[in-house]
Amino acid sequence: PSQNEFQMLQVIAKNAQDSGLYASSYNQSAKILMVLLAARELGVSPMLALNGGIWNIQGKIEISARLMNGLIRRAGHSIKIVISNDNICTLLGTRSDGDSFETSFSMDDAIKAGLANGNVWKKYPADMLYNRCMSRLARRLFSDVIGNSYVEGEIREAKEIEKLEQAECEEIKTSIPELKQENKLSTVQNDTKTDHF
């Protein structure tokens, strides 16, 4: 951005922080500024970005499925909902240059990915399947429109699943006697190596 545009975004970020409306998500104007800069790259207005359109999760960008859909259509491409229910979502995307791609995301996919047990997935399965299907379609056919963005919830869910898997792995290690013994031997060997230095 030009110097004037950058200063304007800084002012918006500062005012957004001062308003107290975004305190739960962004407690510093610098964090808000990063969201506004990401929004600028995608051609999204500051208020649309801040009011539920874009999130920065540890440096990675999530955008709502609604916004993702809107950006794709604004760029002149089309998306057709082939099927959308509590078990599966299938979308057909067609680019303005004629290329097309159909993709699906099913409850079986959600189960395999460890997503289906989340409260939101249980309450709104059709919406969540649509979101993931939209993200899959956008990454494969419209990457020039969404850049490196993920759909809302993808990064946070992945981090939660990773934590659960690590906890389960630790629980298994501590419950199997052979692994307990291996851990003890490994600790002793590491201590011995340390003593040599």
C-alpha positions in Angstrom: 0.0 0.0 0.0 1.0 3.6 -0.5 2.1 5.6 2.6 -1.3 7.4 2.7 -3.2 4.1 2.5 -1.1 2.5 5.1 -1.6 5.4 7.5 -5.4 5.2 6.8 -5.4 1.5 7.7 -3.4 2.3 10.9 -6.1 4.8 11.9 -8.9 2.3 11.2 -7.0 -0.3 13.3 -6.5 2.1 16.2 -10.1 3.2 16.1 -11.3 -0.4 16.0 -9.2 -1.2 19.1 -10.4 1.9 20.9 -14.0 1.1 20.2 -13.7 -2.1 22.4 -15.9 -4.0 19.9 -13.1 -6.3 18.8 -11.4 -6.8 22.2 -12.1 -10.5 22.4 -10.5 -11.2 19.0 -7.9 -8.5 18.6 -6.7 -6.6 21.7 -3.9 -4.7 19.9 -4.2 -2.4 16.9 -1.2 -4.1 15.3 -3.2 -7.4 15.2 -6.2 -5.6 13.6 -3.8 -4.0 11.1 -2.6 -7.4 10.0 -6.2 -8.4 9.3 -6.8 -5.2 7.3 -3.7 -5.8 5.2 -4.7 -9.4 4.5 -8.2 -8.1 3.5 -6.6 -5.5 1.2 -4.8 -8.3 -0.6 -8.1 -10.1 -1.2 -9.9 -6.9 -2.2 -12.2 -6.9 0.9 -13.2 -3.7 2.7 -12.0 -3.1 6.2 -15.4 -3.3 7.9 -16.4 -6.5 6.0 -13.1 -8.0 7.2 -13.5 -7.0 10.8 -17.2 -7.9 11.2 -16.9 -11.6 10.8 -15.2 -12.0 7.4 -11.5 -12.5 8.1 -9.5 -13.9 11.0 -5.7 -14.1 11.5 -4.8 -17.3 13.4 -1.1 -17.2 14.2 -0.2 -15.7 10.9 -2.6 -17.8 8.8 -5.8 -16.3 7.3 -9.3 -17.8 7.7 -12.2 -16.3 5.8 -15.9 -17.1 6.1 -17.5 -19.5 3.6 -19.9 -16.6 2.7 -17.0 -14.3 1.9 -15.2 -17.0 0.0 -18.3 -17.6 -2.1 -18.7 -13.9 -2.7 -15.1 -13.4 -3.8 -15.3 -16.2 -6.3 -18.5 -14.9 -7.8 -17.3 -11.3 -7.8 -14.3 -12.5 -9.9 -16.7 -13.7 -12.5 -16.7 -17.4 -11.7 -19.7 -19.6 -10.7 -20.5 -22.2 -8.1 -23.4 -24.6 -8.3 -24.7 -26.5 -5.3 -25.2 -30.1 -6.6 -26.2 -31.5 -3.2 -26.1 -30.2 0.3 -27.5 -32.1 3.3 -26.5 -33.5 6.7 -24.4 -36.3 5.1 -22.7 -34.7 2.1 -22.1 -31.5 0.2 -21.1 -31.5 -3.5 -20.2 -28.3 -5.3 -19.5 -27.7 -9.0 -17.2 -24.7 -9.7 -16.8 -23.2 -13.2 -14.2 -20.6 -14.0 -14.9 -17.8 -16.4 -12.2 -19.3 -18.7 -14.3 -22.5 -18.9 -12.4 -24.8 -16.5 -14.6 -26.6 -14.1 -14.2 -28.9 -11.1 -16.7 -30.8 -8.9 -15.8 -31.8 -5.4 -17.5 -33.2 -2.3 -17.0 -33.3 1.5 -19.0 -35.9 3.4 -19.6 -36.8 7.0 -17.3 -39.8 6.4 -14.6 -37.3 5.5 -15.4 -35.4 8.7 -15.2 -38.5 10.8 -11.8 -39.6 9.2 -10.5 -36.1 9.9 -11.6 -36.2 13.5 -14.0 -33.3 13.0 -17.5 -34.8 13.5 -17.4 -34.9 17.3 -17.3 -31.1 17.7 -20.4 -29.4 19.0 -20.8 -27.2 16.0 -20.5 -30.2 13.7 -23.2 -32.0 15.7 -25.6 -29.0 15.7 -25.1 -27.8 12.1 -23.7 -30.7 10.0 -25.0 -29.4 6.6 -23.4 -26.0 7.1 -20.1 -27.4 8.3 -20.0 -29.8 5.3 -20.7 -26.9 3.0 -17.9 -24.8 4.5 -15.3 -27.5 4.1 -16.5 -28.4 0.6 -16.3 -24.7 -0.4 -12.8 -24.5 1.0 -11.7 -27.6 -0.9 -13.2 -26.3 -4.2 -11.7 -22.8 -3.7 -8.2 -24.2 -3.1 -8.3 -26.4 -6.1 -10.0 -24.2 -8.7 -10.0 -20.6 -7.4 -6.6 -20.3 -5.6 -6.0 -17.1 -7.5 -9.1 -15.6 -5.8 -8.6 -16.8 -2.2 -4.8 -16.8 -2.1 -3.5 -18.9 0.9 -6.7 -18.5 2.9 -8.6 -21.3 4.8 -12.2 -21.4 5.5 -13.4 -20.3 8.9 -12.6 -22.8 11.6 -10.2 -25.0 9.6 -7.0 -23.9 11.3 -8.5 -23.8 14.8 -10.0 -27.3 14.4 -6.7 -28.7 13.1 -4.9 -27.3 16.1 -7.5 -28.8 18.5 -7.3 -32.2 16.8 -3.5 -32.1 17.0 -3.7 -31.4 20.7 -6.2 -34.3 21.2 -4.0 -36.7 19.2 -0.9 -35.7 21.3 -2.9 -36.2 24.5 -4.1 -39.6 23.3 -0.6 -40.7 22.3 0.7 -39.7 25.7 -2.1 -41.6 27.4 -1.3 -44.7 25.4 2.4 -44.5 26.2 1.8 -44.3 29.9 -0.7 -47.1 29.9 1.5 -49.7 28.1 4.2 -51.3 30.4 6.7 -51.9 27.5 6.5 -48.2 26.4 6.9 -47.1 30.0 10.1 -49.2 30.2 11.3 -47.7 26.9 10.7 -44.2 28.1 12.7 -44.9 31.3 15.6 -46.4 29.3 15.5 -43.4 27.0 15.6 -41.0 29.9 18.5 -42.9 31.5 20.5 -43.0 28.2 19.9 -39.3 27.7 21.1 -38.6 31.3 24.2 -40.7 30.7 25.0 -38.9 27.5 24.6 -35.6 29.3 27.1 -36.7 32.0 29.8 -37.3 29.4 29.8 -33.6 28.4 
